[in-house]
Amino acid sequence: MDALRAKIDQSKVYSIDEAVKLVKETSGVKFDASVEAHAKLGIDPKKGEQQIRASVKLPHGTGKTKKIAAFVSAEKEKEAKEAGADLVCGEEEIKKIKDTGKIDFEIAVTTPDMMPKMAAIAKVLGPKGLMPSPKTETVSANIKKMIEELKKGKATFKNDDSANIHQIIGKVSFSENQLKENLEAFLEALKKARPATTKGTYIKNLVICSAMGPSIKISAN
């Protein structure tokens, strides 16, 4: 691992092309590791209007399919199932989640008419970043389009309490070009999500790394 770390000059800010080449070279694990982008933002995470919640269509997906739960009314169940939802949930499942606090999915989508019913489990889903929101395009009357886009590589991201954002942008097995295009799409979406009230430098620090691999600083410009 030290030999891999030695390939990276920690004081240098790399170009995207150099960084994606290095991230593939410095993965020292035997499995096909995820490649992650980590951004430190100049936002105040305590201010509601400076919270970042957005989505990005990664051209090549993340290399990982997430388990999608669709919370829909009875007449939309068939549509959700056919679009590829892993779980189709209604009021019964909402009650179960409320009672047990247990969930078995990584993304939740719903229709506007179900949002008032979803309020019952906001305390369970909210802290995990799973509460559907129009901001992350996980609330829509077009359930089919939402699910299909998520299955094709659409990802949602939000800041944590330390004003950082973490996003998987692919796998080490992806080509340099695929990683580059995914990273550029994420950066574009991140810049677009800049809150109007943020002053000064927005993206303070940006690194990419493979899972358990060393961090590589890149320019956000």
Secondary structure as UniProt FT lines:
FT   HELIX           2..5
FT   TURN            6..7
FT   TURN            10..11
FT   HELIX           16..25
FT   STRAND          34..41
FT   TURN            45..46
FT   HELIX           48..50
FT   STRAND          53..57
FT   TURN            59..60
FT   STRAND          68..71
FT   HELIX           74..76
FT   HELIX           77..83
FT   STRAND          87..89
FT   HELIX           91..100
FT   STRAND          107..110
FT   HELIX           112..114
FT   HELIX           115..118
FT   HELIX           119..121
FT   HELIX           122..125
FT   HELIX           126..128
FT   HELIX           134..136
FT   HELIX           143..151
FT   TURN            152..153
FT   STRAND          154..158
FT   TURN            161..162
FT   STRAND          164..171
FT   TURN            172..173
FT   HELIX           176..192
FT   TURN            196..197
FT   STRAND          203..210
FT   TURN            211..212
FT   STRAND          216..218
//
